[in-house]
Amino acid sequence: MSQSLAATGTAAGRMAELSLSGDLHRPVRLTVPDLLTWPRHEAQVAFECATSGVQHHRFTGPLLHDVLMDAGPAFDPARRKDRLRFLIAVRGTDGHHALLSWAEIDPDFGRAPVLLAVTLDGTPLDHAGSQLVLPQDRCGARYISGIETIRVDGGYTAWT
């Protein structure tokens, strides 16, 4: 997995982009250099990969929560529980996808330090695209390389 993480991406010379869409007030397309405008965090991780065993890597990048908050999720910030109905779907250029709950990344709830990595072991991911990194996961299945889309979905507002 370590080689394939940096090897996936767009045609040579083209900057990879990811799209933030869904229930957001300010949907946007971002490149890895765009992600450098948020505070950068570091994560030293070890996770199990089904095909190549335990992987050890160092990632840096902004917190997913910070980037999504800047895009203006369409929940009522005055109602803490309103954000609990939101889901975050992440898809990579290879079709790999993962689903997270807003509560998982929210500082008032799970506070998971989920990153949108801009570097992998010191190598910039400008052309490969950012990577979803979940330092708390023992299994690497939710690590998404070459993110192309992050969709925020407010889900159901009432049970029927």
C-alpha positions in Angstrom: 0.0 0.0 0.0 2.8 2.4 0.7 3.9 2.7 -2.9 0.4 2.8 -4.3 -0.6 5.7 -1.9 1.7 8.1 -3.7 1.4 6.5 -7.1 -2.3 7.1 -7.7 -3.4 10.4 -9.1 -3.9 12.4 -12.3 -2.1 12.7 -15.5 1.5 14.0 -15.2 1.7 17.7 -14.6 -2.0 18.1 -13.6 -2.8 19.1 -10.1 -5.3 16.7 -8.4 -8.6 18.3 -7.1 -11.2 17.2 -4.7 -14.8 18.4 -4.6 -16.6 19.3 -1.4 -20.3 19.0 -2.1 -23.7 18.2 -0.6 -25.3 20.0 2.3 -22.8 22.8 2.4 -23.3 26.6 2.1 -20.0 27.0 0.2 -19.3 23.9 -1.9 -15.8 24.1 -3.4 -13.1 22.4 -5.4 -9.7 22.2 -3.7 -6.2 21.2 -4.6 -3.5 20.0 -2.2 -1.9 23.5 -2.3 -5.3 24.9 -1.3 -5.3 22.6 1.7 -2.1 24.2 2.9 -4.1 27.3 4.0 -5.4 25.4 7.0 -3.3 24.6 10.1 -1.3 21.4 9.4 -1.3 18.5 11.8 0.9 15.5 11.8 0.0 11.8 12.4 2.4 8.9 12.9 0.3 5.9 12.1 0.4 2.1 12.0 -2.4 0.2 10.4 -3.1 -3.2 9.0 -3.4 -3.5 5.3 -5.1 -6.7 4.0 -2.7 -7.2 1.2 0.7 -6.0 2.6 0.5 -6.3 6.4 1.2 -3.6 8.9 2.1 -0.2 7.4 3.9 2.6 9.2 3.6 6.2 7.8 3.8 9.8 8.7 1.1 12.1 7.3 0.6 15.8 7.5 -2.4 17.9 6.6 -5.4 19.8 7.9 -8.2 18.3 9.9 -11.2 17.2 7.9 -13.4 19.0 10.5 -11.7 22.3 9.9 -11.9 22.1 6.1 -15.6 21.1 6.2 -16.5 23.8 8.8 -15.0 26.4 6.4 -17.4 25.0 3.6 -20.3 25.8 5.9 -22.2 22.6 6.8 -26.0 23.2 6.6 -26.7 22.4 10.2 -27.9 24.8 12.9 -24.8 25.7 14.9 -26.9 26.8 17.9 -28.4 23.3 18.1 -25.6 20.9 19.0 -27.6 17.8 18.3 -28.5 19.0 14.8 -25.1 18.1 13.5 -25.5 14.5 14.6 -27.6 13.6 11.6 -24.8 14.5 9.1 -22.8 11.9 7.3 -19.6 12.4 5.3 -19.0 10.2 2.2 -15.4 10.2 0.8 -14.5 8.7 -2.6 -11.1 8.2 -4.1 -10.1 8.3 -7.8 -9.8 4.4 -7.7 -13.5 4.1 -6.6 -12.6 3.3 -3.0 -15.0 4.9 -0.6 -15.7 5.4 3.1 -18.4 6.8 5.3 -18.0 8.8 8.5 -20.4 10.4 10.8 -20.1 14.1 11.7 -20.1 13.2 15.4 -16.9 11.1 14.8 -14.9 14.2 13.8 -16.7 16.9 15.8 -14.7 18.3 18.8 -17.8 18.2 21.0 -18.3 14.4 20.4 -15.8 11.9 19.0 -13.0 14.4 18.3 -11.2 12.0 15.9 -8.2 13.7 14.4 -9.1 12.7 10.8 -6.7 14.3 8.3 -6.8 15.3 4.7 -3.2 14.5 4.2 -1.1 16.7 1.9 2.1 14.8 2.5 3.0 11.1 2.9 6.3 10.3 4.6 7.5 13.8 3.6 6.4 13.5 0.0 3.9 16.1 -1.2 0.7 14.7 -2.6 0.1 17.6 -5.0 -0.4 15.3 -8.1 -1.6 12.1 -6.4 -4.3 14.0 -4.5 -5.0 14.3 -0.8 -5.6 11.3 1.4 -8.1 10.6 4.1 -6.2 9.5 7.2 -7.9 8.0 10.3 -5.1 7.7 12.9 -7.5 5.9 15.3 -8.3 3.0 12.9 -6.4 -0.2 13.4 -7.3 -1.3 9.8 -6.4 0.8 6.8 -9.6 0.2 4.9 -10.9 3.8 5.5 -7.7 5.4 4.3 -8.7 6.8 0.9 -6.0 7.8 -1.6 -6.5 10.4 -4.2 -9.7 11.9 -2.8 -11.9 13.1 -5.6 -15.1 13.8 -3.7 -16.2 14.5 -0.1 -20.0 14.8 0.1 -21.8 16.0 3.3 -25.3 14.7 3.7 -27.7 16.0 6.4 -29.7 12.8 6.2 -33.1 12.5 7.7 -34.5 15.4 9.7 -37.3 13.4 11.3 -38.2 9.7 11.8 -41.4 8.5 10.1 
